[in-house]
Amino acid sequence: MELLAQAADNALDGLKALGAGLGYGLAAIGPGVGIGLVVGNAITAMARQPESAGMVRTTMFLGIAFTEALALIGFVVFILLNFA
């Protein structure tokens, strides 16, 4: 009976780790797509108006930073789910 309870605990731990990893993987998709869109549109804007490239580049880096914050929040949630 004790062996069955231990197996159930191990299975539960495995499922928690799988769920946390899957959750973080899905949480990383959004920022990845977002950063791709930000950089792609910034490159298009710089190609169309080279004289405003400095302002566009600054705005692009701000957009990347804010989008990357979403990935960091997902990572923190992943860590909390794994160790809480």
Secondary structure, DSSP 8 states (H G I E B T S, - for coil): -HHHHHHHHHHHHHHHHHHHHHHHHHHHHHHHHHHHHHHHHHHHHHHH-GGGHHHHHHHHHHHHHHHHHHHHHHHHHHHHHHH-
